[in-house]
Structures are given as structure tokens and as C-alpha cells.
């Protein structure tokens, strides 16, 4: 697959991040690498996209962050999903499943067969 359109990456970034964090706390770079791994290298988010999304979700109380020392003079910011974030994820998954279901029906020709178009 070619590079994913930015609008699709942006639209799906929240659910991807929340899904990854539901599996356990993580930090920005590792989240980026996990997205790339899940998509078999075909899809990746950029730093310029993920960090504003993380900050926005933190402001919305969907995730919380904490700094952890990883060396004598280095710290790393870890993100953890909250209960509110889990509920938002469950709602988003339901919405995306509906979109997926509807798209699959439309691509299967059922729309044209019913003379809707």
C-alpha cells in the first residue's frame, strides 16, 4: 500500500494510540514504532502528528503521563490510558466497526443492487 492519506492517519490516530496504551503504558517513540509494526511497515505516524494528539488526549483526561528515569541523566515520558480513555476507546471501536461494516457492504455491491444509488 502507498502512503496513507494524512486525513485518514489523523482520523484513526486516537483509536490507535488508545488501543496501544490499553495493552500497557508506553512512550511516544515506541507508540510510533508499534503503529509501524502493526501495519507491517506500510503505515506510520510522524512525530508532528502523534505528540499533539497525545497532549490533546492528556488534556481530555483520556490518558495520563509520568516521567521515568531511564539513565543517570535521562528521563522518558510514559503515557497510560485512564478509565475515561478506555470508555472512549470502546465507543470509538464501536463506531469504527460500524464504518467498516458499512464500507464492506457498499464495496460488495449491495448498495447498487438495492437501487439506492
C-alpha positions in Angstrom: 0.0 0.0 0.0 1.2 3.5 -0.7 1.5 6.2 1.9 -1.7 6.6 3.9 -3.5 9.9 3.3 -2.9 12.3 6.2 -6.6 12.8 6.9 -7.0 9.0 7.4 -4.0 8.9 9.7 -5.3 11.8 11.7 -8.8 10.3 12.0 -7.5 7.0 13.2 -4.6 8.1 15.4 -6.6 8.4 18.6 -8.1 4.9 18.4 -4.6 3.5 17.5 -2.9 5.3 20.4 -5.6 4.3 22.9 -5.5 0.7 21.7 -1.8 0.5 22.1 -2.0 2.1 25.6 -4.7 -0.3 26.6 -2.1 -3.0 26.3 0.2 -1.1 28.7 2.0 2.2 29.3 4.3 3.4 26.6 6.2 6.4 25.3 5.9 8.4 22.1 8.6 6.8 20.0 7.6 3.3 21.0 4.0 4.1 20.1 5.2 5.3 16.7 7.1 2.1 16.2 4.2 -0.1 17.3 1.9 1.6 14.7 4.5 0.9 12.1 4.9 -2.8 13.2 1.1 -3.4 13.4 0.8 -2.1 9.8 3.7 -4.2 8.6 5.7 -1.1 7.8 3.0 0.2 5.4 1.7 2.9 7.7 3.4 5.2 10.1 2.6 8.3 12.1 5.1 11.2 12.4 6.3 13.0 15.5 4.5 16.0 14.3 1.2 14.1 14.4 1.5 11.9 17.5 2.7 14.4 20.1 -0.1 16.9 19.6 -2.6 14.0 19.7 -1.0 12.7 23.0 -1.1 16.2 24.5 -4.8 16.7 23.5 -5.8 13.3 24.9 -4.0 14.1 28.1 -5.9 17.4 28.4 -9.1 15.5 27.8 -8.1 13.1 30.6 -8.1 10.1 28.3 -4.5 9.4 29.2 -2.1 10.5 31.9 1.6 10.8 31.7 4.6 10.4 34.0 8.3 10.9 33.7 10.5 7.9 34.4 14.3 8.0 34.8 16.0 5.7 32.1 19.6 6.6 32.8 21.7 8.7 35.0 20.6 11.9 33.3 17.8 10.9 31.0 14.0 10.8 31.5 11.3 9.5 29.3 7.6 10.4 29.3 5.3 7.4 29.6 1.6 7.6 28.8 -1.1 5.4 30.4 -4.8 5.1 29.5 -7.4 6.2 32.0 -10.8 4.7 32.7 -12.3 7.6 30.7 -9.8 6.7 27.9 -11.0 3.0 28.0 -14.6 4.1 27.6 -13.7 6.5 24.8 -11.8 3.6 23.1 -14.7 1.2 23.4 -17.0 3.9 21.9 -14.6 4.5 19.0 -14.2 0.8 18.3 -17.9 0.5 18.0 -18.1 3.5 15.7 -15.2 2.2 13.5 -16.8 -1.3 13.3 -20.0 0.4 12.0 -18.0 2.3 9.4 -16.1 -0.9 8.4 -19.4 -2.9 8.2 -21.0 -0.1 6.0 -18.0 0.1 3.7 -17.8 -3.6 3.3 -21.5 -3.7 2.3 -21.0 -0.8 -0.2 -18.0 -2.4 -1.8 -19.8 -5.7 -2.1 -22.3 -4.1 -4.5 -25.2 -4.3 -2.2 -25.9 -0.6 -2.5 -26.2 -0.8 -6.3 -28.2 -4.0 -6.1 -30.8 -2.3 -4.0 -31.0 0.7 -6.4 -30.1 3.1 -3.6 -27.7 4.9 -6.0 
